[in-house]
Amino acid sequence: MITDTELRRLRPQEKAYKVTDRDGMYVMVTTAGTKSFRYDYRLNGRRETLTIGKYDNTAGAKHPRNPEQLEFGMTVSLAEARSLLTVARRYVERGQSPAKTKAVTCQVPDDYARS
């Protein structure tokens, strides 16, 4: 598992690269230095990728956000990304695509956030 300190130390390279975290989630570091949390999963035999959100080490630090306030695609901390990963995994367990749900609603339903 990656830590906040390790995340802050990641630097851009010539090519984009991945740093794994857990449960299919990883951080993609682009050549511009953007750090995004992504989740790879299989649904109906097809591989899909969900971009959980961009990393910001100050997100939620001073004013922690409730799970109901989190949405796929927003700027999040490591802890918030892991919380959204749990939500995404629940979608997959139910046979639903979190990536397609993100594209349609861009919001986490209440029943997923509270579980």
Summary of the structure (lengths in Angstrom):
residues: 115
radius of gyration: 13.8
end to end distance: 23.3
largest distance: 42.0
contacts: 320
relative contact order: 0.16
helix: 32%
strand: 27%
